[in-house]
Amino acid sequence: MRSVVAPPRRARRVTATALLEVRDIVVRFGGVTAVGGVSFDVGDGQICGLIGPNGAGKTTLFNCISGFYRPNEGEIRFDGQRITGAPRHRMAGLGIGRTFQNLALFRSLSVRDNVLAGAHHLGRAGFLACALRLPGAVREAAATAGEARRLLALLDLEAVADIPVASLPFGTQKRVELARALISRPRLLLLDEPAGGLNHGEVDDLADLLRRIRAEFSLSILLVEHHMNLVMHVSDKVVALDFGRKIADGTPLEVRTNAEVIAAYLGEAPRERAA
Ligand SMILES: Nc1ncnc2c1ncn2[C@@H]1O[C@H](COP(=O)(O)OP(=O)(O)OP(=O)(O)O)[C@@H](O)[C@H]1O
């Protein structure tokens, strides 16, 4: 029986290349070069933090990877496949999930229904099979509901499963977004400022949660984040941007002690946006 929720994943290729390869990405908005030739990799199972001061180009680069922008130059590969400029609606099917900085939930729907909405593209049974409740469609729906229950438990959302998301605190809504992204079983999870709007305790919980998610789902995570403690705490590697250029790429310790990174955050060194 084929499960709609956990389709047999392709066996991981034993390969020297990274899961996500970002190569020489350039993005211009009129006369502004928001990203001026940035390259980096995210390895299989790695958590990679993308940092930089305001206006460094993080969101622009993130939007290229998640299919919101097509870069002017450069290439993005996922699992060896070129995905540069692939439309965003194809991303989940490719194995790339994401969350949004300002949340993108169906506010009047329950937590459970929001999570289930993340599985819509996985269904193999057609419209007619679903309408007629044919056995294949019923099995798919049951498997999806089971996976949603598992995620609600993992993300501590069981108690609010049937409550409309609009009435829940921001931190809880952020966990709903994570559950919705995870139900499609991504191999790469793109997180846009997951700590934004969270209090200290919630940020600590988030760090634990991200590690648990990585372990439980064997996935890679790329997070754009201003919360430096979180990034340095959870990341295996950190990529730092400034004025559209990559200024550091290494372990959290290497990046934290990098002179150019320190200067960028303190605004000490004379810096120019990439031409
Ligand atoms: N749609 C746009 N049109 C014109 N310029 C843009 C656009 N989006 C971004 N920019 C410019 O590109 C540069 C990089 O912006 P971006 O939002 O990617 O930086 P960021 O690192 O995400 O900043 P922040 O941390 O403040 O969100 C900035 O100078 C910004 O003003």
Ligand as a Chemical Component Dictionary entry (heavy atoms), coordinates in Angstrom:
data_LIG
# 
_chem_comp.id                   LIG 
_chem_comp.type                 NON-POLYMER 
_chem_comp.pdbx_formal_charge   0 
_chem_comp.three_letter_code    LIG 
# 
loop_
_chem_comp_atom.comp_id 
_chem_comp_atom.atom_id 
_chem_comp_atom.alt_atom_id 
_chem_comp_atom.type_symbol 
_chem_comp_atom.charge 
_chem_comp_atom.model_Cartn_x 
_chem_comp_atom.model_Cartn_y 
_chem_comp_atom.model_Cartn_z 
_chem_comp_atom.pdbx_ordinal 
LIG N1  N1  N 0 11.876 44.473 -4.110 1  
LIG C1  C1  C 0 12.938 45.271 -3.953 2  
LIG N2  N2  N 0 13.099 46.369 -4.700 3  
LIG C2  C2  C 0 14.188 47.155 -4.565 4  
LIG N3  N3  N 0 15.185 46.918 -3.682 5  
LIG C3  C3  C 0 15.056 45.851 -2.891 6  
LIG C4  C4  C 0 13.944 44.971 -2.978 7  
LIG N4  N4  N 0 14.105 43.980 -2.068 8  
LIG C5  C5  C 0 15.277 44.235 -1.446 9  
LIG N5  N5  N 0 15.825 45.356 -1.931 10 
LIG C6  C6  C 0 17.113 45.931 -1.520 11 
LIG O1  O1  O 0 18.081 44.906 -1.609 12 
LIG C7  C7  C 0 18.970 44.958 -0.502 13 
LIG C8  C8  C 0 18.928 43.632 0.235  14 
LIG O2  O2  O 0 17.645 43.514 0.870  15 
LIG P1  P1  P 0 17.195 42.200 1.677  16 
LIG O3  O3  O 0 15.798 42.445 2.120  17 
LIG O4  O4  O 0 17.474 41.002 0.857  18 
LIG O5  O5  O 0 18.194 42.238 2.913  19 
LIG P2  P2  P 0 18.079 41.458 4.300  20 
LIG O6  O6  O 0 19.459 40.999 4.625  21 
LIG O7  O7  O 0 17.035 40.417 4.222  22 
LIG O8  O8  O 0 17.638 42.623 5.291  23 
LIG P3  P3  P 0 16.708 42.550 6.613  24 
LIG O9  O9  O 0 17.499 41.780 7.617  25 
LIG O10 O10 O 0 16.555 43.981 6.989  26 
LIG O11 O11 O 0 15.424 41.879 6.226  27 
LIG C9  C9  C 0 18.529 46.152 0.333  28 
LIG O12 O12 O 0 19.311 47.264 -0.061 29 
LIG C10 C10 C 0 17.088 46.356 -0.051 30 
LIG O13 O13 O 0 16.717 47.703 0.099  31 
# 
loop_
_chem_comp_bond.comp_id 
_chem_comp_bond.atom_id_1 
_chem_comp_bond.atom_id_2 
_chem_comp_bond.value_order 
_chem_comp_bond.pdbx_ordinal 
LIG N1  C1  SING 1  
LIG C1  N2  SING 2  
LIG C1  C4  DOUB 3  
LIG N2  C2  DOUB 4  
LIG C2  N3  SING 5  
LIG N3  C3  DOUB 6  
LIG C3  C4  SING 7  
LIG C3  N5  SING 8  
LIG C4  N4  SING 9  
LIG N4  C5  DOUB 10 
LIG C5  N5  SING 11 
LIG N5  C6  SING 12 
LIG C6  O1  SING 13 
LIG C6  C10 SING 14 
LIG O1  C7  SING 15 
LIG C7  C8  SING 16 
LIG C7  C9  SING 17 
LIG C8  O2  SING 18 
LIG O2  P1  SING 19 
LIG P1  O3  DOUB 20 
LIG P1  O4  SING 21 
LIG P1  O5  SING 22 
LIG O5  P2  SING 23 
LIG P2  O6  DOUB 24 
LIG P2  O7  SING 25 
LIG P2  O8  SING 26 
LIG O8  P3  SING 27 
LIG P3  O9  DOUB 28 
LIG P3  O10 SING 29 
LIG P3  O11 SING 30 
LIG C9  O12 SING 31 
LIG C9  C10 SING 32 
LIG C10 O13 SING 33 
# 
